[in-house]
């Protein structure tokens, strides 16, 4: 609005206003030059109000609908948005605290954490906070799970965070995350195979022991039968 009003050379009438005669009788006492100036001021004031009205939504227009001059409209808007600015400052303080307290969860992926960070970052920007990529990148690196400590050190030593975009940083972190995930999957598979081999060996050993037991049992029964026969022949 300031830009539009300034381009039409009307900020003075909006901020300072003009003197309106107290009554028709008082207006009748003005000189011809004063009347000419009054008409010009009224015309400029109407034009200024028209410009302001064009920039308002319906709810805000209702607030200033009863205002009689562009100065009255302007003063009302300033008071209204001064309260809105206070609310915005409080909101910004809350969002700043939320942004600084963000930490990556142990079971969270890089993509999920990045999404949470950007949601708060975009809310900060919408509320007037100046938030450059470097600040977001530093926040992400500070708040990662300890399992990413190695890649964080490597990135800080080899990359220029001032020129590196947040998207590039996240891409590097995701590449490292995939490597770690593949190694973890390989270890799990290896452990599963080792467990299976150990189980098979145990079963094999148990099977061999059982077989030997059965063979010993049959041998004992055979010897017992032979002795009985021998004892029988002896008695005969």
VENRAGI-V772527 format. One line per field, one symbol per residue. ss: DSSP state (H for helix, E for strand, C for the rest). A space follows every 50 residues. Layout:
ss->???
This chain:
ss->CHHHHHHCCCHHHHHHCCCCCCCHHHHHCCCHHHHHHHHHHHHHHHHHHH HHHHCCCHHHHHHHCCCCCHHHHHHHHHHHHHHHHHHHHHHHHHHHHHHH HCCCCCCCCHHHHHHHHHHHHHHHHHCCCCCCHHHHHHHHHHCCCHHHHH HHHHHHHHCCCCCCCHHHHHHHHHHHHHHHHHHHHHHHHHHHHHHHHHHH HHHHHHHHHHHHHHHHHHHHHHHHHHHHHHHHHHHC
